[in-house]
Amino acid sequence: MTKPYKDPEVLERLYWDEGMTLEELGEKFAVHHTTVQQSMKRLGVPRDQSRRPYQISEEDILDDINGAWDQLGRRPTAREYDRLGRYSDGTAKRRFGRWNLALEAAEELR
């Protein structure tokens, strides 16, 4: 049986007809949202470019980093954040330039 996130019809229906985000699809299928994104690309399922991940606010990213920080009781590594956070470490790196700069900004909010 094909995994649902590898079925183009399922992805298209949930993403376009039901308006689910990549993050919501990832949660539904118990995979990281980048797995869904890669699957959509590989299967040729078009994405709405107005719903790009960079529309996530800096505050949301920093709050999420601090949530992972709280879970660990210390600064998370990029790999730990990728596992624990709602967004990927790549999202934080793209927004802040480097992982350490994202951590410094998150620490200022603590």
C-alpha positions as CSV (number, residue, x, y, z in Angstrom):
1,M,0.0,0.0,0.0
2,T,1.3,3.4,-1.0
3,K,2.0,5.9,1.8
4,P,-0.6,8.7,1.6
5,Y,2.1,11.4,1.3
6,K,3.4,9.6,-1.8
7,D,0.0,9.5,-3.5
8,P,-0.4,12.5,-5.8
9,E,-4.2,12.4,-5.8
10,V,-4.3,12.4,-2.0
11,L,-1.8,15.3,-1.8
12,E,-3.6,17.3,-4.4
13,R,-7.0,16.9,-2.7
14,L,-5.8,17.7,0.8
15,Y,-3.5,20.6,-0.3
16,W,-5.7,22.3,-2.9
17,D,-9.3,21.2,-2.1
18,E,-9.1,21.2,1.6
19,G,-6.4,23.9,1.9
20,M,-4.1,22.1,4.2
21,T,-0.6,23.5,4.7
22,L,2.6,21.5,4.4
23,E,2.9,21.6,8.1
24,E,-0.6,20.2,8.6
25,L,0.0,17.5,6.0
26,G,3.2,16.6,7.8
27,E,1.3,16.3,11.1
28,K,-1.4,14.2,9.4
29,F,1.1,11.8,7.9
30,A,3.5,11.8,10.9
31,V,6.4,13.0,8.8
32,H,8.3,16.3,8.6
33,H,6.7,18.9,6.4
34,T,9.8,18.9,4.2
35,T,9.1,15.2,3.4
36,V,5.7,16.2,2.1
37,Q,7.2,19.1,0.2
38,Q,9.8,16.9,-1.5
39,S,7.1,14.3,-2.3
40,M,4.9,16.9,-3.9
41,K,7.9,18.1,-6.0
42,R,8.8,14.6,-7.0
43,L,5.2,13.7,-8.0
44,G,4.6,16.9,-9.9
45,V,1.9,18.2,-7.5
46,P,1.9,22.0,-7.9
47,R,2.2,24.3,-4.9
48,D,0.7,27.7,-4.3
49,Q,3.7,30.0,-4.2
50,S,1.8,32.5,-2.1
51,R,1.9,29.9,0.8
52,R,5.7,29.8,0.9
53,P,7.4,28.9,4.3
54,Y,9.1,32.3,4.4
55,Q,5.8,33.9,5.3
56,I,6.4,32.5,8.8
57,S,7.1,35.4,11.1
58,E,10.4,35.8,12.9
59,E,8.6,35.9,16.2
60,D,7.0,32.5,15.4
61,I,10.4,31.0,14.6
62,L,12.0,32.4,17.7
63,D,9.1,31.3,19.9
64,D,9.4,27.8,18.4
65,I,13.2,27.7,19.0
66,N,12.6,28.7,22.6
67,G,10.0,25.9,22.9
68,A,12.7,23.4,21.8
69,W,15.1,25.1,24.2
70,D,12.6,24.6,27.1
71,Q,12.1,21.0,26.2
72,L,15.8,20.3,26.3
73,G,16.7,22.7,29.2
74,R,19.5,24.1,27.0
75,R,20.2,25.6,23.6
76,P,19.1,23.2,20.9
77,T,21.5,22.2,18.1
78,A,20.2,22.6,14.6
79,R,19.6,18.9,14.4
80,E,17.7,18.8,17.7
81,Y,15.5,21.8,16.6
82,D,14.8,20.1,13.3
83,R,13.5,17.1,15.3
84,L,11.6,19.0,18.0
85,G,10.5,22.2,16.3
86,R,7.5,23.0,14.3
87,Y,9.7,24.5,11.5
88,S,12.9,23.3,10.1
89,D,16.3,24.5,11.1
90,G,16.7,25.6,7.4
91,T,13.8,28.0,7.8
92,A,15.6,29.6,10.8
93,K,18.9,29.7,8.9
94,R,17.4,31.3,5.8
95,R,15.6,34.0,8.0
96,F,18.5,34.8,10.3
97,G,21.5,33.9,8.1
98,R,23.0,31.3,10.4
99,W,21.7,28.9,13.0
100,N,23.8,30.7,15.8
101,L,22.3,34.1,14.8
102,A,18.8,32.5,15.2
103,L,19.8,31.2,18.6
104,E,21.1,34.6,19.7
105,A,17.8,36.3,18.7
106,A,15.8,33.6,20.5
107,E,17.9,34.0,23.6
108,E,17.2,37.7,23.7
109,L,13.5,36.9,24.0
110,R,14.0,34.5,27.0
